[in-house]
Amino acid sequence: MDATFCPRCGTQQTGSFRFCRSCGLDFDTATGAESRGVLLPSEPHRAPISSQPVPSPAPAAVEQNTVALLAGVLWLGAATLTAFLAFQQWEAGNALTGIGLSDEGLVASAAWNGVGALLTAYFGARCLRSPTKGFLGTSTAWGVLNVAWGVYQVANGATYWLFYVIIVASALAGILSFAARDTAPSPPHSR
């Protein structure tokens, strides 16, 4: 037997009860079109009432933090540039040693920049995925370390424009991570 719905309110008919349990429509006296569940032009259509609970919307704490998203994008940009810089340093250092000259620390700097690029990419990916206040604090600290490493390299003679771009991107990502802490959810407490 097909379920019958009230043409007036959309409530499903319970068993063979004559009246709608929601609006009181008499199923027996309803016109042919009404009794078959066809809506008449004069009556508004309402969806059937369900006894199932309606899921609640996501809590505000789960919403994406736009400032953290921007920090994540900046971190990923800084990671890409740092990886490119590490590759260039590695190639230049190997080229120098290939012709019998000292690599002047380029290979070691390339290794450090490679590790820094991987960690920076990690921070970028985490900032894109609803980070907690604690993580954003760590992201801020990583910004300070990245800027300090960049300034150290520039102070020791690095003049390539890429160093300056990485320093600025890291500083902005760190500042945005710090600003995003106000709207980020707190980490769950363990007992």
Short mmCIF file of the C-alpha atoms (twelve columns), coordinates in Angstrom:
data_MODEL
# 
_entry.id   MODEL 
# 
loop_
_atom_site.group_PDB 
_atom_site.id 
_atom_site.type_symbol 
_atom_site.label_atom_id 
_atom_site.label_alt_id 
_atom_site.label_comp_id 
_atom_site.label_asym_id 
_atom_site.label_seq_id 
_atom_site.Cartn_x 
_atom_site.Cartn_y 
_atom_site.Cartn_z 
_atom_site.pdbx_PDB_model_num 
ATOM 1   C CA . MET A 1   0.000   0.000  0.000   1 
ATOM 2   C CA . ASP A 2   1.342   3.414  -0.968  1 
ATOM 3   C CA . ALA A 3   1.734   6.006  1.748   1 
ATOM 4   C CA . THR A 4   -0.800  8.804  1.537   1 
ATOM 5   C CA . PHE A 5   0.152   12.325 2.432   1 
ATOM 6   C CA . CYS A 6   -2.202  15.110 3.427   1 
ATOM 7   C CA . PRO A 7   -2.605  17.450 0.463   1 
ATOM 8   C CA . ARG A 8   -3.024  20.397 2.824   1 
ATOM 9   C CA . CYS A 9   -0.011  20.060 5.135   1 
ATOM 10  C CA . GLY A 10  2.043   17.151 3.775   1 
ATOM 11  C CA . THR A 11  1.783   14.935 6.869   1 
ATOM 12  C CA . GLN A 12  1.736   11.195 6.154   1 
ATOM 13  C CA . GLN A 13  -1.596  9.512  6.908   1 
ATOM 14  C CA . THR A 14  -1.340  7.268  9.958   1 
ATOM 15  C CA . GLY A 15  -2.755  3.837  9.219   1 
ATOM 16  C CA . SER A 16  -6.367  4.145  8.114   1 
ATOM 17  C CA . PHE A 17  -7.225  7.130  10.311  1 
ATOM 18  C CA . ARG A 18  -9.837  9.305  8.732   1 
ATOM 19  C CA . PHE A 19  -8.404  12.682 9.823   1 
ATOM 20  C CA . CYS A 20  -4.958  14.206 9.318   1 
ATOM 21  C CA . ARG A 21  -3.154  14.215 12.650  1 
ATOM 22  C CA . SER A 22  -1.598  17.605 11.897  1 
ATOM 23  C CA . CYS A 23  -4.234  19.806 10.265  1 
ATOM 24  C CA . GLY A 24  -7.407  17.751 10.727  1 
ATOM 25  C CA . LEU A 25  -8.294  17.308 7.019   1 
ATOM 26  C CA . ASP A 26  -10.930 14.598 6.558   1 
ATOM 27  C CA . PHE A 27  -9.381  12.109 4.123   1 
ATOM 28  C CA . ASP A 28  -12.802 10.504 3.437   1 
ATOM 29  C CA . THR A 29  -14.514 13.736 2.355   1 
ATOM 30  C CA . ALA A 30  -11.569 15.141 0.451   1 
ATOM 31  C CA . THR A 31  -12.124 15.428 -3.275  1 
ATOM 32  C CA . GLY A 32  -10.698 12.744 -5.537  1 
ATOM 33  C CA . ALA A 33  -7.628  14.816 -6.307  1 
ATOM 34  C CA . GLU A 34  -7.061  15.592 -2.622  1 
ATOM 35  C CA . SER A 35  -7.416  11.977 -1.511  1 
ATOM 36  C CA . ARG A 36  -4.775  10.840 -3.999  1 
ATOM 37  C CA . GLY A 37  -2.329  13.367 -2.555  1 
ATOM 38  C CA . VAL A 38  -2.578  15.754 -5.520  1 
ATOM 39  C CA . LEU A 39  -2.314  19.371 -4.508  1 
ATOM 40  C CA . LEU A 40  -5.086  21.645 -5.506  1 
ATOM 41  C CA . PRO A 41  -4.132  25.039 -6.955  1 
ATOM 42  C CA . SER A 42  -5.736  26.880 -4.033  1 
ATOM 43  C CA . GLU A 43  -3.694  25.118 -1.371  1 
ATOM 44  C CA . PRO A 44  -0.006  25.726 -0.699  1 
ATOM 45  C CA . HIS A 45  2.395   22.797 -0.832  1 
ATOM 46  C CA . ARG A 46  4.263   21.945 2.322   1 
ATOM 47  C CA . ALA A 47  6.867   19.254 2.648   1 
ATOM 48  C CA . PRO A 48  5.885   16.160 4.620   1 
ATOM 49  C CA . ILE A 49  6.650   16.426 8.298   1 
ATOM 50  C CA . SER A 50  9.313   13.968 9.340   1 
ATOM 51  C CA . SER A 51  9.702   12.444 12.764  1 
ATOM 52  C CA . GLN A 52  13.468  12.219 12.187  1 
ATOM 53  C CA . PRO A 53  15.587  14.858 13.962  1 
ATOM 54  C CA . VAL A 54  16.895  17.597 11.736  1 
ATOM 55  C CA . PRO A 55  20.686  17.864 11.898  1 
ATOM 56  C CA . SER A 56  21.876  21.072 13.462  1 
ATOM 57  C CA . PRO A 57  24.129  23.383 11.483  1 
ATOM 58  C CA . ALA A 58  27.853  23.206 12.121  1 
ATOM 59  C CA . PRO A 59  28.980  25.158 15.175  1 
ATOM 60  C CA . ALA A 60  30.634  28.510 14.612  1 
ATOM 61  C CA . ALA A 61  33.960  27.192 15.927  1 
ATOM 62  C CA . VAL A 62  34.232  24.803 12.969  1 
ATOM 63  C CA . GLU A 63  33.860  27.548 10.361  1 
ATOM 64  C CA . GLN A 64  36.974  28.310 8.368   1 
ATOM 65  C CA . ASN A 65  39.136  31.104 9.719   1 
ATOM 66  C CA . THR A 66  39.801  33.382 6.734   1 
ATOM 67  C CA . VAL A 67  42.889  34.951 8.296   1 
ATOM 68  C CA . ALA A 68  44.355  31.478 8.939   1 
ATOM 69  C CA . LEU A 69  43.587  30.548 5.330   1 
ATOM 70  C CA . LEU A 70  45.543  33.585 4.118   1 
ATOM 71  C CA . ALA A 71  48.423  32.632 6.415   1 
ATOM 72  C CA . GLY A 72  48.340  29.121 4.948   1 
ATOM 73  C CA . VAL A 73  48.495  30.442 1.402   1 
ATOM 74  C CA . LEU A 74  51.434  32.693 2.311   1 
ATOM 75  C CA . TRP A 75  53.211  29.782 4.015   1 
ATOM 76  C CA . LEU A 76  52.782  27.612 0.932   1 
ATOM 77  C CA . GLY A 77  54.124  30.423 -1.246  1 
ATOM 78  C CA . ALA A 78  57.106  30.902 1.050   1 
ATOM 79  C CA . ALA A 79  57.709  27.126 1.040   1 
ATOM 80  C CA . THR A 80  57.727  27.028 -2.741  1 
ATOM 81  C CA . LEU A 81  60.153  29.934 -2.987  1 
ATOM 82  C CA . THR A 82  62.399  28.465 -0.277  1 
ATOM 83  C CA . ALA A 83  62.494  25.108 -2.071  1 
ATOM 84  C CA . PHE A 84  63.412  26.869 -5.313  1 
ATOM 85  C CA . LEU A 85  66.143  28.802 -3.504  1 
ATOM 86  C CA . ALA A 86  67.479  25.581 -1.961  1 
ATOM 87  C CA . PHE A 87  67.597  23.976 -5.408  1 
ATOM 88  C CA . GLN A 88  69.503  26.935 -6.857  1 
ATOM 89  C CA . GLN A 89  71.970  26.940 -3.951  1 
ATOM 90  C CA . TRP A 90  72.496  23.198 -4.312  1 
ATOM 91  C CA . GLU A 91  73.157  23.476 -8.033  1 
ATOM 92  C CA . ALA A 92  75.512  26.451 -7.637  1 
ATOM 93  C CA . GLY A 93  77.436  24.754 -4.822  1 
ATOM 94  C CA . ASN A 94  77.841  21.563 -6.829  1 
ATOM 95  C CA . ALA A 95  78.923  23.529 -9.896  1 
ATOM 96  C CA . LEU A 96  81.621  25.294 -7.859  1 
ATOM 97  C CA . THR A 97  82.953  22.061 -6.397  1 
ATOM 98  C CA . GLY A 98  82.779  20.470 -9.868  1 
ATOM 99  C CA . ILE A 99  85.386  22.922 -11.148 1 
ATOM 100 C CA . GLY A 100 87.582  22.561 -8.056  1 
ATOM 101 C CA . LEU A 101 86.449  25.635 -6.081  1 
ATOM 102 C CA . SER A 102 84.948  25.864 -2.615  1 
ATOM 103 C CA . ASP A 103 81.157  25.800 -2.506  1 
ATOM 104 C CA . GLU A 104 81.341  28.663 0.044   1 
ATOM 105 C CA . GLY A 105 78.674  27.029 2.223   1 
ATOM 106 C CA . LEU A 106 76.052  26.934 -0.519  1 
ATOM 107 C CA . VAL A 107 75.393  23.197 -0.169  1 
ATOM 108 C CA . ALA A 108 74.929  23.476 3.605   1 
ATOM 109 C CA . SER A 109 72.611  26.481 3.162   1 
ATOM 110 C CA . ALA A 110 70.706  24.536 0.517   1 
ATOM 111 C CA . ALA A 111 70.193  21.668 2.977   1 
ATOM 112 C CA . TRP A 112 68.916  24.020 5.676   1 
ATOM 113 C CA . ASN A 113 66.649  25.803 3.213   1 
ATOM 114 C CA . GLY A 114 65.324  22.439 1.986   1 
ATOM 115 C CA . VAL A 115 64.386  21.419 5.516   1 
ATOM 116 C CA . GLY A 116 62.902  24.878 6.059   1 
ATOM 117 C CA . ALA A 117 60.818  24.534 2.895   1 
ATOM 118 C CA . LEU A 118 59.365  21.220 4.080   1 
ATOM 119 C CA . LEU A 119 58.479  22.615 7.511   1 
ATOM 120 C CA . THR A 120 57.038  25.758 5.959   1 
ATOM 121 C CA . ALA A 121 54.860  23.637 3.656   1 
ATOM 122 C CA . TYR A 122 53.636  21.730 6.721   1 
ATOM 123 C CA . PHE A 123 52.642  24.985 8.424   1 
ATOM 124 C CA . GLY A 124 50.864  26.108 5.263   1 
ATOM 125 C CA . ALA A 125 48.883  22.892 4.983   1 
ATOM 126 C CA . ARG A 126 47.885  22.975 8.654   1 
ATOM 127 C CA . CYS A 127 46.769  26.611 8.468   1 
ATOM 128 C CA . LEU A 128 44.420  25.657 5.629   1 
ATOM 129 C CA . ARG A 129 42.687  23.014 7.784   1 
ATOM 130 C CA . SER A 130 40.970  24.813 10.713  1 
ATOM 131 C CA . PRO A 131 43.993  25.215 12.996  1 
ATOM 132 C CA . THR A 132 43.677  25.541 16.765  1 
ATOM 133 C CA . LYS A 133 44.919  28.473 18.842  1 
ATOM 134 C CA . GLY A 134 47.949  26.467 19.971  1 
ATOM 135 C CA . PHE A 135 48.984  25.591 16.448  1 
ATOM 136 C CA . LEU A 136 48.603  29.204 15.312  1 
ATOM 137 C CA . GLY A 137 50.923  30.212 18.163  1 
ATOM 138 C CA . THR A 138 53.474  27.717 16.866  1 
ATOM 139 C CA . SER A 139 52.939  29.052 13.347  1 
ATOM 140 C CA . THR A 140 53.692  32.551 14.635  1 
ATOM 141 C CA . ALA A 141 56.917  31.280 16.228  1 
ATOM 142 C CA . TRP A 142 57.860  29.615 12.918  1 
ATOM 143 C CA . GLY A 143 57.382  32.994 11.230  1 
ATOM 144 C CA . VAL A 144 59.844  34.565 13.667  1 
ATOM 145 C CA . LEU A 145 62.378  31.768 13.050  1 
ATOM 146 C CA . ASN A 146 61.983  32.013 9.268   1 
ATOM 147 C CA . VAL A 147 62.500  35.771 9.318   1 
ATOM 148 C CA . ALA A 148 65.542  35.387 11.600  1 
ATOM 149 C CA . TRP A 149 67.067  32.754 9.271   1 
ATOM 150 C CA . GLY A 150 66.458  34.973 6.248   1 
ATOM 151 C CA . VAL A 151 67.981  38.008 7.935   1 
ATOM 152 C CA . TYR A 152 70.988  35.891 8.968   1 
ATOM 153 C CA . GLN A 153 71.527  34.822 5.357   1 
ATOM 154 C CA . VAL A 154 71.217  38.396 4.076   1 
ATOM 155 C CA . ALA A 155 73.590  39.632 6.804   1 
ATOM 156 C CA . ASN A 156 76.129  37.059 5.616   1 
ATOM 157 C CA . GLY A 157 76.172  38.324 2.063   1 
ATOM 158 C CA . ALA A 158 73.057  36.921 0.350   1 
ATOM 159 C CA . THR A 159 71.805  39.572 -2.045  1 
ATOM 160 C CA . TYR A 160 69.481  37.550 -4.260  1 
ATOM 161 C CA . TRP A 161 65.986  39.126 -4.425  1 
ATOM 162 C CA . LEU A 162 64.373  35.800 -3.473  1 
ATOM 163 C CA . PHE A 163 65.719  36.081 0.076   1 
ATOM 164 C CA . TYR A 164 63.826  39.329 0.590   1 
ATOM 165 C CA . VAL A 165 60.576  37.953 -0.819  1 
ATOM 166 C CA . ILE A 166 60.776  34.901 1.466   1 
ATOM 167 C CA . ILE A 167 61.443  37.128 4.495   1 
ATOM 168 C CA . VAL A 168 58.417  39.314 3.723   1 
ATOM 169 C CA . ALA A 169 56.121  36.310 3.033   1 
ATOM 170 C CA . SER A 170 57.236  34.616 6.261   1 
ATOM 171 C CA . ALA A 171 56.733  37.784 8.278   1 
ATOM 172 C CA . LEU A 172 53.224  38.273 6.869   1 
ATOM 173 C CA . ALA A 173 52.308  34.614 7.437   1 
ATOM 174 C CA . GLY A 174 53.523  34.847 11.036  1 
ATOM 175 C CA . ILE A 175 51.558  38.055 11.634  1 
ATOM 176 C CA . LEU A 176 48.406  36.555 10.108  1 
ATOM 177 C CA . SER A 177 48.849  33.396 12.199  1 
ATOM 178 C CA . PHE A 178 49.032  35.563 15.307  1 
ATOM 179 C CA . ALA A 179 45.932  37.531 14.263  1 
ATOM 180 C CA . ALA A 180 43.991  34.328 13.502  1 
ATOM 181 C CA . ARG A 181 44.398  33.085 17.081  1 
ATOM 182 C CA . ASP A 182 41.482  35.259 18.282  1 
ATOM 183 C CA . THR A 183 38.909  33.395 16.192  1 
ATOM 184 C CA . ALA A 184 40.440  29.900 16.265  1 
ATOM 185 C CA . PRO A 185 38.998  27.104 18.416  1 
ATOM 186 C CA . SER A 186 40.872  26.093 21.537  1 
ATOM 187 C CA . PRO A 187 42.515  22.691 21.471  1 
ATOM 188 C CA . PRO A 188 40.612  19.917 23.294  1 
ATOM 189 C CA . HIS A 189 41.798  19.371 26.854  1 
ATOM 190 C CA . SER A 190 43.011  15.911 27.779  1 
ATOM 191 C CA . ARG A 191 42.697  14.488 31.234  1 
# 
